[in-house]
Amino acid sequence: MTISKARAARISGEPNPEEKRSVPFKDTIRKRPIMKESQKKKYLFPDFNLPRMLDDLKKGVIQLPKPKRPEQVGRIADPKYGCYHRMVSQPLEKCVTLKERIK
């Protein structure tokens, strides 16, 4: 009788810690840019024109998204109030979503 020292077949989907990947898993997935990277992007229009541009666009070109926090709608005295999303999160000049829609 001969005993073989072959590896047992792996049934579970867990990776074998002994096996090394040629490329790390985290490098194979394409990530969306983080907020700071998105805010550094340069646009053809200056940030200080965004409130005026939003007012012009609200007249029929774009629709504002549904507010995620209805209790914060109208709190325009807060310096972090965003007119596009209508909630207290970031000023309009930093709103990447609006800049991309205008672009």
Rosetta blueprint (number, residue, H / E / L):
1 M L
2 T L
3 I L
4 S L
5 K L
6 A L
7 R L
8 A L
9 A L
10 R L
11 I L
12 S L
13 G L
14 E L
15 P L
16 N L
17 P L
18 E L
19 E L
20 K L
21 R L
22 S L
23 V L
24 P L
25 F H
26 K H
27 D H
28 T H
29 I L
30 R L
31 K L
32 R L
33 P L
34 I L
35 M H
36 K H
37 E H
38 S H
39 Q H
40 K H
41 K L
42 K L
43 Y L
44 L L
45 F L
46 P L
47 D H
48 F H
49 N H
50 L H
51 P H
52 R H
53 M H
54 L H
55 D H
56 D H
57 L H
58 K L
59 K L
60 G L
61 V L
62 I L
63 Q L
64 L L
65 P L
66 K L
67 P L
68 K L
69 R L
70 P H
71 E H
72 Q H
73 V L
74 G L
75 R L
76 I L
77 A L
78 D L
79 P L
80 K L
81 Y E
82 G E
83 C L
84 Y L
85 H L
86 R L
87 M E
88 V E
89 S L
90 Q L
91 P L
92 L H
93 E H
94 K H
95 C L
96 V H
97 T H
98 L H
99 K H
100 E H
101 R H
102 I H
103 K L
